[in-house]
Amino acid sequence: MWRDRGLAPMLLATLVAAVAFVWAAPFVWTVVAAFRPDGAGSVGMASLVPDLNPTLSNFRNALDSGSFGLYYFNTALVVSGVLAVQCVTISLAGYAFARLTFPGRDVLFYAFLLQLMLVPPALIVPNLRTIVDLGLYDSLAGAMAPYFASAFGTFLMRQTFLAIPRDFEEAASMDGAPWWAIVWYVLLPMARPGLVAFAIVSVTAHWNEFLWPLMVINDPSNHTLTIGLAAFTRGAEGGKEWGVLAAGTLLVVAPLALAFVAFQRRFVDSFVFSGIKG
């Protein structure tokens, strides 16, 4: 019996290791290929073995072939612009749903959350028509506009505000502070973990956004990283420059991956504080 008990965990560990290997193999190949010298490509399991003479030439070729500096600037502008507006809208909406009392508040809140049940591609046509009517087509502002409000962010901030005791607001109100001062000076500093959690989700989502920028942006000078990488890979694949292709992919993925590793603990702690615990 004890042998059976010891065999089950071993089989489970083997299965988990096999799944982890399959999941990690493409990323490992990308890293290895990016540092492999030109013409030293390999196939099969050998492609996962690092080269003994790594080089940065693939990264230099990728930077020379693609306008990654422009792509980084456009992506940073979109991500930061969306996040700045979202922080205002979700904070005010979260405060209204958490602290204010008005007829139909709960019904309106649940109706507001219905947006979470809609897949983004379902909104592309109406959003695109709205952007065209507003004269924002083929601009970075058009790429940002549909995301200025967030149902998930509103829900997260509502949960965060509900976790803050009302004593602080009552004390500020007794001192004569208006509602906007209470939100700015009392609630938001205490809700910083919730804002950090949402910021990580927002930055990740819009850094990786591909379909909507592809639909609304035509001018190459306005391309974001995902669109620029798609155009870059078409040329690299045509020349079978797998090392350059891997290097370009890492240039797009690495900043976000490093940020996630650096803030992973803060990310989990922020969601626990806001009351969302798995």
C-alpha positions as CSV (number, residue, x, y, z in Angstrom):
1,M,0.0,0.0,0.0
2,W,2.8,2.4,0.9
3,R,4.3,1.8,-2.6
4,D,1.0,2.8,-4.2
5,R,0.9,5.9,-2.1
6,G,4.4,6.8,-3.2
7,L,3.8,6.1,-6.8
8,A,0.9,8.5,-7.3
9,P,2.8,11.6,-6.3
10,M,5.7,10.5,-8.5
11,L,3.4,10.1,-11.5
12,L,1.7,13.4,-10.8
13,A,5.1,15.1,-10.6
14,T,6.2,13.5,-13.9
15,L,3.0,14.7,-15.6
16,V,3.4,18.2,-14.3
17,A,7.0,18.3,-15.4
18,A,6.0,17.0,-18.9
19,V,3.3,19.7,-19.2
20,A,5.7,22.4,-18.0
21,F,8.3,21.3,-20.5
22,V,5.8,21.4,-23.4
23,W,4.7,24.9,-22.3
24,A,8.2,26.3,-21.8
25,A,9.8,24.7,-24.9
26,P,8.7,27.6,-27.4
27,F,10.0,30.2,-25.0
28,V,13.3,28.3,-24.5
29,W,13.7,27.9,-28.2
30,T,13.1,31.7,-28.7
31,V,15.8,32.6,-26.1
32,V,18.3,30.0,-27.5
33,A,17.7,31.0,-31.1
34,A,18.0,34.7,-30.3
35,F,21.6,34.3,-29.1
36,R,22.6,31.6,-31.6
37,P,25.1,32.8,-34.2
38,D,23.9,33.3,-37.8
39,G,23.8,30.1,-39.8
40,A,24.0,27.9,-36.6
41,G,20.3,27.0,-36.6
42,S,19.3,23.5,-35.6
43,V,16.1,21.5,-35.5
44,G,14.6,19.0,-33.1
45,M,15.7,18.8,-29.5
46,A,19.1,20.3,-30.4
47,S,17.4,23.6,-30.9
48,L,16.8,23.8,-27.2
49,V,20.5,23.5,-26.3
50,P,22.3,26.9,-25.9
51,D,25.2,27.6,-28.2
52,L,28.6,27.8,-26.6
53,N,29.4,31.0,-28.4
54,P,26.3,33.3,-27.9
55,T,26.1,36.5,-29.9
56,L,24.1,39.7,-29.9
57,S,24.2,40.0,-33.7
58,N,20.6,38.9,-34.1
59,F,19.4,41.7,-31.8
60,R,21.5,44.2,-33.8
61,N,20.0,43.0,-37.1
62,A,16.5,43.1,-35.6
63,L,17.0,46.7,-34.4
64,D,18.3,47.6,-37.9
65,S,15.5,45.9,-39.7
66,G,12.6,47.1,-37.6
67,S,11.6,50.5,-36.1
68,F,11.4,49.1,-32.6
69,G,12.2,52.5,-31.0
70,L,9.2,54.0,-32.7
71,Y,7.1,51.0,-31.8
72,Y,8.2,51.2,-28.1
73,F,7.3,54.9,-28.0
74,N,3.8,54.4,-29.6
75,T,3.1,51.5,-27.3
76,A,4.2,53.3,-24.2
77,L,2.1,56.3,-25.2
78,V,-1.0,54.1,-25.7
79,V,-0.5,52.1,-22.5
80,S,0.2,55.1,-20.3
81,G,-2.6,57.2,-21.9
82,V,-5.2,54.5,-21.4
83,L,-4.1,53.8,-17.9
84,A,-4.1,57.5,-16.9
85,V,-7.7,57.9,-18.0
86,Q,-8.8,54.6,-16.6
87,C,-7.5,55.4,-13.2
88,V,-9.8,58.5,-13.1
89,T,-12.9,56.7,-14.5
90,I,-12.6,53.5,-12.5
91,S,-11.9,55.4,-9.3
92,L,-15.0,57.6,-9.6
93,A,-17.2,54.8,-10.8
94,G,-15.9,52.5,-8.0
95,Y,-16.6,55.2,-5.4
96,A,-20.1,55.8,-6.7
97,F,-21.0,52.1,-6.5
98,A,-19.3,51.5,-3.2
99,R,-20.2,54.6,-1.2
100,L,-23.1,56.5,-2.9
101,T,-26.8,55.5,-2.4
102,F,-29.1,56.1,-5.3
103,P,-32.1,54.2,-6.9
104,G,-31.2,51.2,-9.0
105,R,-27.5,51.3,-7.9
106,D,-27.1,47.5,-7.7
107,V,-29.1,46.9,-10.9
108,L,-26.9,49.4,-12.7
109,F,-23.8,47.9,-11.3
110,Y,-24.7,44.4,-12.5
111,A,-25.7,45.7,-15.9
112,F,-22.3,47.5,-16.0
113,L,-20.6,44.2,-15.3
114,L,-22.3,42.6,-18.3
115,Q,-19.4,44.0,-20.4
116,L,-17.2,41.4,-18.8
117,M,-19.3,38.7,-20.6
118,L,-18.7,40.2,-24.0
119,V,-15.7,39.1,-26.0
120,P,-13.7,42.1,-27.4
121,P,-14.1,41.1,-31.1
122,A,-17.9,41.4,-30.7
123,L,-17.4,45.2,-30.1
124,I,-15.0,45.9,-33.0
125,V,-17.6,47.0,-35.6
126,P,-19.5,49.4,-33.4
127,N,-16.3,50.8,-31.8
128,L,-14.8,51.2,-35.3
129,R,-17.8,53.1,-36.5
130,T,-17.7,55.4,-33.5
131,I,-14.0,56.1,-33.9
132,V,-14.6,57.0,-37.6
133,D,-17.5,59.3,-36.7
134,L,-15.3,61.0,-34.1
135,G,-12.5,61.5,-36.6
136,L,-10.0,59.4,-34.6
137,Y,-9.4,56.8,-37.2
138,D,-5.7,56.0,-38.0
139,S,-4.5,57.7,-34.8
140,L,-3.2,56.6,-31.4
141,A,-6.1,58.3,-29.8
142,G,-8.4,56.1,-31.7
143,A,-6.5,53.0,-30.5
144,M,-6.9,54.3,-26.9
145,A,-10.5,55.6,-26.8
146,P,-12.5,52.3,-26.4
147,Y,-10.5,51.4,-23.3
148,F,-10.9,54.6,-21.3
149,A,-13.6,52.9,-19.2
150,S,-13.2,49.4,-17.7
151,A,-15.9,47.2,-16.1
152,F,-13.2,45.1,-14.5
153,G,-11.4,48.1,-13.1
154,T,-14.7,49.5,-11.7
155,F,-15.4,46.2,-10.0
156,L,-11.9,46.0,-8.6
157,M,-12.0,49.6,-7.2
158,R,-15.5,49.0,-5.8
159,Q,-14.2,46.0,-3.9
160,T,-11.2,47.9,-2.8
161,F,-13.3,50.8,-1.5
162,L,-15.7,48.4,0.3
163,A,-12.7,47.0,2.2
164,I,-11.8,50.4,3.6
165,P,-13.6,51.3,6.9
166,R,-15.9,54.3,6.7
167,D,-14.4,55.8,9.8
168,F,-11.8,57.6,7.8
169,E,-14.4,59.2,5.5
170,E,-16.6,60.2,8.4
171,A,-13.7,61.9,10.1
172,A,-12.8,63.8,7.0
173,S,-16.4,64.8,6.4
174,M,-16.7,66.1,9.9
175,D,-13.7,68.3,9.2
176,G,-15.6,69.8,6.3
177,A,-13.9,68.0,3.4
178,P,-15.9,67.8,0.2
179,W,-16.4,64.4,-1.5
180,W,-13.7,64.9,-4.1
181,A,-11.2,65.7,-1.3
182,I,-12.2,62.6,0.5
183,V,-11.7,60.5,-2.6
184,W,-8.3,62.1,-3.5
185,Y,-6.8,62.5,-0.1
186,V,-8.4,59.7,1.9
187,L,-9.6,56.8,-0.2
188,L,-7.2,56.7,-3.1
189,P,-4.0,56.6,-1.0
190,M,-5.5,53.7,0.9
191,A,-6.7,52.0,-2.3
192,R,-3.2,52.1,-3.9
193,P,-2.8,48.3,-3.8
194,G,-6.0,48.0,-5.9
195,L,-4.8,50.6,-8.4
196,V,-1.4,48.8,-8.6
197,A,-3.2,45.5,-9.3
198,F,-5.4,47.1,-12.0
199,A,-2.4,48.9,-13.5
200,I,-0.6,45.6,-14.0
201,V,-3.6,44.0,-15.7
202,S,-4.2,47.1,-17.9
203,V,-0.6,47.5,-19.0
204,T,-0.3,43.8,-19.8
205,A,-3.5,43.7,-21.8
206,H,-2.8,46.8,-23.9
207,W,0.9,46.0,-24.4
208,N,-0.2,42.7,-26.0
209,E,-3.3,44.2,-27.8
210,F,-3.1,43.3,-31.5
211,L,-6.5,43.0,-33.2
212,W,-7.9,46.5,-32.3
213,P,-4.8,48.5,-33.2
214,L,-4.6,46.5,-36.4
215,M,-8.1,47.5,-37.3
216,V,-7.9,51.2,-36.5
217,I,-4.3,52.1,-37.5
218,N,-2.9,52.1,-41.0
219,D,-0.1,54.6,-40.8
220,P,3.3,52.8,-40.1
221,S,4.4,55.8,-38.0
222,N,1.6,54.9,-35.5
223,H,2.2,51.2,-35.3
224,T,2.5,49.6,-31.9
225,L,4.8,46.8,-30.9
226,T,2.4,44.0,-31.8
227,I,1.6,45.4,-35.3
228,G,5.3,46.2,-35.9
229,L,6.3,42.7,-34.8
230,A,3.8,41.2,-37.2
231,A,5.2,43.2,-40.1
232,F,8.8,42.4,-39.0
233,T,8.2,38.7,-38.8
234,R,6.8,38.5,-42.3
235,G,10.2,39.7,-43.6
236,A,12.2,37.6,-41.3
237,E,10.2,34.4,-42.0
238,G,10.6,35.0,-45.8
239,G,14.4,35.0,-45.4
240,K,14.3,32.2,-42.8
241,E,16.2,34.4,-40.4
242,W,15.0,32.5,-37.3
243,G,17.6,34.0,-35.0
244,V,16.6,37.6,-36.0
245,L,12.9,36.6,-35.7
246,A,13.5,35.3,-32.2
247,A,15.5,38.4,-31.2
248,G,12.7,40.7,-32.4
249,T,10.2,38.6,-30.4
250,L,12.2,38.9,-27.3
251,L,12.5,42.7,-27.7
252,V,8.7,42.8,-27.5
253,V,8.2,40.2,-24.8
254,A,11.2,40.8,-22.5
255,P,10.1,44.2,-20.9
256,L,6.7,42.8,-19.9
257,A,8.1,39.5,-18.7
258,L,10.7,41.2,-16.5
259,A,8.1,43.6,-15.1
260,F,5.9,40.6,-14.2
261,V,8.7,38.8,-12.5
262,A,9.6,42.0,-10.5
263,F,6.0,42.8,-9.4
264,Q,4.5,39.3,-9.2
265,R,4.4,39.4,-5.4
266,R,2.9,42.9,-5.4
267,F,0.3,41.7,-7.9
268,V,-0.9,38.9,-5.7
269,D,-0.9,41.0,-2.6
270,S,-2.9,43.7,-4.3
271,F,-5.7,41.4,-5.3
272,V,-5.8,39.9,-1.8
273,F,-6.2,43.4,-0.3
274,S,-8.9,44.3,-2.7
275,G,-11.0,41.3,-1.7
276,I,-10.6,39.1,-4.8
277,K,-9.1,35.9,-3.4
278,G,-9.2,33.4,-6.2
